[in-house]
Amino acid sequence: MSGLEKIIQKIEQDCKAECDDIIVKAESEAKEILDKAAREAELISSEIRDAALKENEKELAFVNSKAELDRKKGILAVKIDIVNSVIKTALSKLKELPDEEYFAKITSLVLKYAQKGVGTLCFSKRDLGRLPAGYELCLNGKLGDGFSLKIASEPVDIDGGFVLVYGDVEQNCSFDALLASSTDEIKDELYGLLFKRGGV
């Protein structure tokens, strides 16, 4: 399993419980809104129905169809908000992992993205300040022959993760960049979880 897959799996695992809670709450709120809307719609629709039956039965079918479409759009919007919220929360939790667990994830990603030759590993100011003692030596010990990384003393402007530099080539492995490159895949997984609970 690749580092990115592990991150995706971790995000999914971390988010599942929270996603379930958010879904339950959203479904409860949606039910209340729908119940209220149903009561109001019933009052309105009875008046519309009487008028529509007198004037045009097709108009009544159009009104009912539009109401159903609006209901489905509302539920879809809530589910999209839930997915975006879950991704944001999961990314935040990943960035706030305890130092040991955080740098274990970083190490896995470095081992995946490192290239042969001498490179520079760049961290944010925050991460530079919490690097484990001897991290560079330990990391280089895990890299294979022909691989070597030096940790830059100057921070880069990222929020979690790292940037690998080999000469003039930079590889952005910040969590935000990695997430951006796999957002569709993650959203597909989360949408699958949400939509398995029922149609729109």
C-alpha angles and dihedrals in degrees: 000000000000124000091251091050089050090051090049090047091048091049090049093048094045091047101044097080092041091044090052091050092048091047093050091048092045092048090049091049091044090051091052091048092046093047091051091044089048092054092047092042090052092056092045096040093053090057092043090046094054092047093041093050089054095045108027134342090205090062090059091052089051093051093049092047092050092048091053092047091050090049091052092047090052093051091046091052090052091051092049089051090050092052093049091047093049092051092048092048093047092050090049091050090049091054091048098051115133111274096255094049092041095054091044087061090045091051092052091051093046091052089052098047103032116114132206115275134040115318140170123239113209126196136183119265090256094052093045087057094054102039111140114250111270092009095142093051092045092048094049088050089060095049118090128246113298093027122108132164131189120197112235115235092212116076125234126221101257134114106228131339123045147263121238117210124195109175107300094347120094124190113199108216096164112140090244092054093045090048092048090053092052102031094113092052093048093046091050089055093048093044087052090055093048099043094046085070091067143304125294 
